[in-house]
Amino acid sequence: MVEYCDIELKKKGNHDKEMNEHFDAIINLFCLLEDQDVFIKEYSNKLALRLLYKSYSSIEAENLMIKNLRLACGINNVNKLASMI
């Protein structure tokens, strides 16, 4: 699931509506996970690589995904991600 999220965040030319639909689907699946910490850790690693190599499609998309994760699992689990950007 982290790989899919990584691919979506690297795609150039995604429209906001399409991206929001993908993020909503990812967050819905995330809420069903038992090991959400593992997802957050792997997402953090992928985010670091995207930021390091500037392979992200837009910073706004990254912020939107982090905002959605924050709403789904709480601010304490996502603070590190927000501080990375």
Buried (B, 14 or more C-beta within 10 A) or exposed (E): EBEEBBEBBBEEEBEEEEBBEBBEEBBEEBEEBEEBEEBBEBBBEBBEEBBEEEEBBEEEBBEBBBEBBBEBBEEEBBEEBBEEE
